[in-house]
C-alpha cells in the first residue's frame, strides 16, 4: 500500500498557526511559568509595576523585588530555593544583597544634606581630572553650576622656584612680589585644582544639577557621582620646560604622570580663554578661597592675559581686584588672628585662642587641617586634593575661629606676602631677611614648591639667558626683569630651551 500523501508544508503551517494569536501565546507562557516556579519562587510580575522602572533619577537597587518586599524568596532559579541553596538565591547571598542595599541608602541619606557622600571606596570619583580632550565640556559644567556654588577653593602645582631678584626693595612685600614675578614669568603651571561650595559651605550634590542635565551633561545618567572638584592638568615637558628638580621629584612621588602631561595636557592659553568666559572670574558674586596664594593667582592672571606680569606690585594688585574681586587667603586670616589676638575687631573666643596657641609657629596647610580635624581626600601635593582640603579648612576656620562670619571690609582681597606688611628696609638687608620667607611663601599652600636644596632641571645644553622669560609661539622675551640670582645658590647650571609651541 502506498504511503499517505502528506503536504510538504502541512506540519510547518500547523506549527506556525500558534503564532496567529500573540496574546494567547503570552497567556499560555505565563501560566506555564507560574506552574513551573510554584510556591518556592516568586510569582511573575510585570517589570512595569516596579517603582523604579523607567525612572533614571531613582536610587535603583537591582536586588530589591518590586514593592520593596524582602528579598529572601528571590531567585529560586539562581542556585537555591528560598532559604536553601548555595547560589545567588541562597539565604546568605540574599542577606548580603539586602545589607549592601541598606548601606547604600544610609550613605546616600547621610550625604544628602551636605552634598557629600562618604568617601569610602570612591574618594577620587568626585575629583574630576581634566585634560585637553574634555576641557571644553568641563568648563561648560562649571559655568552651569557656579551660580549655585559661588565659593571656589583653589590650589596650583608648579615647578618650583628657579631664580631670585637682585636690587633694592622698599618692603618685604616688594621682594616677595619680584620673586614671584620672575618665576611665574619663566615657568609654566602644571596643575590647577578648584572645588565648589555653596554659600553655606556645602559641596555640590552627587546627583547632577537639573540645569546641567538639561544642557546635555554626560553626568545626567552616569553611574559616577557628580564632581565637586576639578583638577586641570596642563601641558608640561620635563625635556623642554624649566623646573626645580626637587619640586618635580615631589610631584612624581605624589603620582603625577608627566608623560600624560606632555601628551594630553591643556595648553595654558586655551584654558585662559575658557576661564575668561566661565563666570568664575570678573564678577563680585564669586569668592575665591586660597592659602598663601600669590603664586596661584600669578599663574592664573598670566594665563588669562598671555603676557608677563606687571613690574610693580601695585599694578599686580589692580589686576587681582579686576579678575578676582573676592579673595579669602586663609593664611592671612590666621596670621592676623594670631598677631592681633582678635577677629572681626573682637577678642578671640577661648576655643579660637586655643587653636591659635596650638598652631604656634606651624603655619602650613596640613598643620591647620590636622589642628581642625579636617580629613584629606586624595593624595597630598595634587592640586585637586589640596583645593578640596583648602575649602574644608576655610569653612572650619570661619565657623570655629571667626564665629561664623568674616568681615569683608577687613579681610577680603588680602593675600599673604603681598599685602605690604613689614617695615621698609634697605635692599640687601631685605633680600637677606626675606629670602627664607619668600621660599616659604611658595611652599606654604601645601603644594609642590620645595626648591631649597635643588637646582633647576637642565634638560639640554642650549643656552637661554635667564634675564628674559622663555616664551612659546615666538613671543618676545621680557627685557625689564632685571638681574636674577639662583633659587638655591651656587649658580644656575646649564641652560634651557624654549617650550614647544
N, C-alpha and C positions, 0 to 999 in steps of 0.2 A: 504494500500500500504506500503510495507516495506521501511524503510528509505534508502537513497542512501548510497552506500559503500564509506567510507572515509578512505584513507590510514592513518595508525597510525602516520606516520612521515610527512604527507603532509604539514601541517601547519608549522611544525618545519623547514622542508627543505626550504620552501618558505621564512620563516623568516631569515634563515641563508644565503640565496642567496645574500643578500645585502652586506655581508662581503667579497664577492668574489673580489670586486674592491675597495681596501682601498682608492686610490686616489679620486675616485668618491664620496666615503662617506665623505672624508675630505672636498672636494669642496662643497658638499651639506651642510655640517655643517657650513662652513664659510659663505656661502650665507645666511643660516638661522640666524646665529649670527648677520650678518650685518643688516638684516631686523629687527631683534629684538631690537638691540641697537639704530639704526636710527640716526637722526640728533643730539639729545641732548648729545649722548655719544661720545666715541672715536672710530674711525674706527680701527678694529683689525689690528695689525701689528705683524710681526714675531719678537719674542724676540731677534732673532739673529741679527736684524738690530740695536739693542740698542748699543750705542757706548761703554758701559762699560761691556757688556755681554762677559764672558769668559776671562776678564782681572782682575786677582786678585789684581793687584797693583793700579788699578784706585780708585779714590775717589768716590765710588759708592754712589749716592743719590737715594734711593729707591722711593722717592716721585717725581722725575722728569720723565716726559714721554720721549720716545726716541726722540733724536734730540735736547733735551734741551728746548722744547717749554713750554709755560706757562701751569701750572698745573690746570688752572681754570676749564677746562672741564673734568678733570679726575674723574672717579668713579661715573658714573650715577647709577651704581648698588650698591653704598655704602651709600645709605640712602638719596640721593638727586641728582638732575639733574642740572649740570651747577652751576649757582649762587644761586640756591634754596636749600631746604632741610635742614635737621638738623644733618645728619650723617657725615661720613668721606668725603662724596662727597660735603658737603656744602661749600659755599663760605668762611665762616670763617675758616673752617678746612683747606681748600686748601691754604689760605693765611698764616696760621700758618705753614704749611709744607714748603712753599716757603721761609718764613722768617727764619725758622730754618736752612734750607739748605744754605741760604746766610750767616748766621752767621758761620756755619761750614767752608765754603770756606774762609771766611775772616780770621778766626783764623788760619787755615792751612797756608794761604799765609803770614800772619804776622809772624808766627813762622818758616817758611821755611828758612829764611836767617840765623837765629842764631841757628837753630836746636832745638828750644824751643817753645812749644805751650804755649798758655795762660793756666794758671794753674787752672782756674775756674772749679770746679766740678771734676777735675781729678788730684788733687795735688799729691796723693801718687801713682798714677798708674805708674809713671816713677821712683819711688823709689822701687826697687825690693827687697823683703825680701828673704833671702837665709837661708835655714835650711839644715839639714843633707841630706834630700832626694833629693834636687836639687843642691847641691854643685857642683858636677862634671859638670853638664850641664852649670851652670852659669860661671864656670871658663873657659869652652870652649868658651863661648860668649866673655868673656874678652880677651882671647888670640887672638880671631879673629879680634878685633877692636882696640887693644891698639896701633898698628902702626899708625892708623889714628888719634887717640886721646891719645897722649903720655903724657899729663899733668893730673896728678892724685891728686885730693884733698882728704884728709884723716882725719878721726876723730875716736876715740875709746871711748867706755864707759867701765869703770872698777870699781871694788867695793871699791874704796876709798884708804885712807892711814891708815894703822893699826900700824905702828911702825916707829921709827926714830933711826938713829945710834948714838952711843956714841964713843968718842975718839978724836983724834987730826986731824984737817983738814987744809990743806995748803991754800985752797981758798974756796970761796963760791961755786964755781962750783964743787969742790970736795965733799962738804957737800951735795949739790943737788944730785949729782950722787949716793952717798952712800944711800941717802934716796930713790931714785928711785930704786936702785938695790935691796935693801932688800924687798921693797914692791912688785915689779914686780915678784921677785922670789917666794914670798909667796902667791901671789894672782893669780886669773885667769881672763882673759879678758871676757867681757860679750858681747860686740858688736863692730863691725868694719864697718865703712861706707867709701866707696870710690866713687868718682864722676869723670867721664872722661871729658876732654876738648881737643879740637884741639889746634894746635899751635897759632891759632888766638883767642882762648878763647870761641869757640863755643861748645855747648853740642852736643852729638850725635843726629842725626835727629830722630824724632818719627817713621819714617819708617825704618825698619831694614836694615842694610847694605847688599849689594848683597852677599858679601863673607860669611856673617853669614847665610843667607838663603841657600846658596849652600852647607853648611856643615850640613844641617839638622836642622836648628834652628826652634824651635817651635814658634818663633816670626814672621816668614816669612809671614804667612797668619792669624795672630792674630788680634783681634779687638782692643786690648790694645796697646798703643804706646810702642815703644822700650825703654828700661830703659836708663837713664843717670846716675843713682845712684844705687849701690848695697849695701844692708845692711845685713851683715853677723851676724847671731845670734848663739852664742856659748853656749855649754852646761854649765849650772851653776845651782847649787843646794843651796837653802837657808838653807837646813838641814845639809849639809855636807861641804860646802865651806866657807872659811873665808871672811869676809866683814866688812865694817864700816856701822853701822845701818843707819846713816843719808844719806849716798850715795844710799843705796838700797831704802829707802823711796822716795828719789827724782826720781829715775828711775821708781818706781812704779807709781808715780804721772804723769810721762811722758808717761805712757802707756805700759811699758814693762811687758810682761806676763811671769813670772818666772816659772810657771808650764810648759809652752811651751818650755822654755829654758832647763829645766831639761829633758823633754821627747824627744824633737826633735832637741836639739841644736847640733851644729857642734863640733866634737872633735878637740881641738886646733892642735894636731899633724897631723890630716888629712888635715886641712887647710894649715898648714905649708908646707906639701909635695906638695900640689897643687900650692901654691904660688911660690915655688922654680922653677917650670917649666912653669910658666904662661906668662913669658915675661914682667912682671911688675917690677921685681927686677933683680939685677945683670946686668944691662945694663945702659950705659951712655945716651942712647937716651930718657929715661923716666925721667920726672921731677915730684917729689912728693911735693905737696903743703900742708902745715900744719900750725898750730897755737900753739906755746908753746908745742912742740911735743916730748919732751924727753920720757915721759911715753908711748906715742903712738908707737914710734919706738922700745922702750924697749920690749913691748909685742910682736911686730912682729918678732923681732930677736929671742926672746925666743921661739916662735912657730916654727920658721924655724930651729933652732939649737937643740931644745928639750933638753936644758940643762940650768943651771943658767947663768946669765950674768957675764961678766968678773969682777974681783975685782977692777981693776983700770979704771978710766975714759978714759985714753988714749987708752986702748985696746978696750973699747966700741966704741970709735970714729973710730977706724980702721975698726970695723965691719960695722959701719954705712957707711963708704966710700965704702966698698965692696958691700954690699947689696943694698944700696941706694946712688949711686954716685951723684945724683942731687936732693938736698933738698932745698926748699924755706920755711923758717919759717916766717910767716907774722909778728909775734910779734917782732922778731929780726929786720926785715926790718923797722918797725915803731919806735921801740926804738932807733935804730941807727939814723934814720932821725931826731928824736926829740932831741937826745943828741948832734948831730953834726950840726944841722940846715942845713943839706945838704944831697943830694942823688947822687950817682954816681960821687962823688967828685965835685959836683956843688951845688951852693946855692939852697935852696928850692924856688919853684915858689910861688907867692903870694897866689894862691889857696891852694897849699900844706901846706904852712906855716899856713894858717887859719885852715885847718883841724887838724894839729898837735896841734895848740893852743886850739882849741875847745875840743879836747880829754883830754888835761891836764893830770891828774893822772888816768883817766879812761883807762884801758888797756885790758878790756875783749873783747871777740869776738863779743858779741851782741852790746857793745858800739861802736865798729868800724862799724858794719853793720848799726846801726842807723845813725851814722855820714855820712856815704857814701850813704845812701838811698837804701841799699840792702835789699830786702824783703826776709823773710824766707819762705820756703816751707816745710810743715810738722812740727811736734812737736819738740820744743827745748828739748835738752838732749836725743834725739835719734840720733844714730851715722850717719844714712843716711842723715837726715835733716842738721845736723851740718857739715857734709862733703860738702854738696851742697852749703851751705851759705859760708863756708870757701873758696871754689873755686871762687865763685862770688866776694867775698871781694878781693881776690888776684888780679883778673883782674882789678877791680876798683882801687886798690892801685897802680898797675903798670901803669895804664893809667893816674890817677889824680896826684898821689904823685911823681911817678918816671918818668913821662913824656913819658911813652910808652916803656921804656927799663930799664932792671935791669942788672947791671954789675955782671956777674957771677964770675969774679975773686974776687970781693969784698964780695959778699953775698951768693953765692952758698955753701951749706954744713953747714952753721951756724945754730945752734939750740939754741934758747933762754934758758939760765940757764945752758947750758953745753958747753959754749964757752970760759970759763976761764976768763971772765970779772970780775974784782974785785981784790983788793989788798990782798995779803996774810994776814992772821990773826991767832992768837992763837986758838987752838981747841975750848975751851969753849966759847970764845967770838964769834967765827964764828958760832957755833951752835946756840947761843942765838940770834945773829943778823939775821941769815939766816933762822931760823925756820919758821917765817911767810912767807918769800919769797918762801920757799920750798913748803909750803902748798898752796900758791897762784899758784905755778907752776902747781900743779896737777889739779887745777880747772880753770886755765886760758884759756883753749881751749874751754870753753863753755860746757864741759862735766859734768859728774856727781860727780866730786870729791869734796865733801864738808864735810870733816870729822871733822871739828874743834870742834864740841860740842858732838860728839857721839863716844862711844866706839865700838870696833868691835863686830859683832854679835857673840853670844855664843850658837850654835845650840845643843851642848851636853856637857857632863862633862868629856869626855875622854881627858886627858891632853896630849898635844904635845908641846915639848919645842920649843919656838919661835926663838932659836938661829939657827935653821935649817929651811929649806924650805919644806913645805909639798909637796911630790912628789907622784903622782899616779903611778900605774903599778910597784910598788916595787922598784922605783929608790931610791938610797941612798940620804939622806939629806946632804945639804951642811954645812960643819962644819967651813968654813972660814969666815962666815959673821961677826962674832964679836958680842958683846952685842948690844941689841936693847932697845930703850925706846918707850913707847906707843905714838900713834899719838896725843892723846888729853889729856894726863896727867892722874894721878890717878891710873895708873897701868892697865894692860890688865887682865880683869877678866875672869875666866872660862878657857876653853881650846877648842881645835879644833881637829877634826879627819881628817885623810887624805881624799881627794876627792875620789869618786868612780872611779874605773878604767874602 
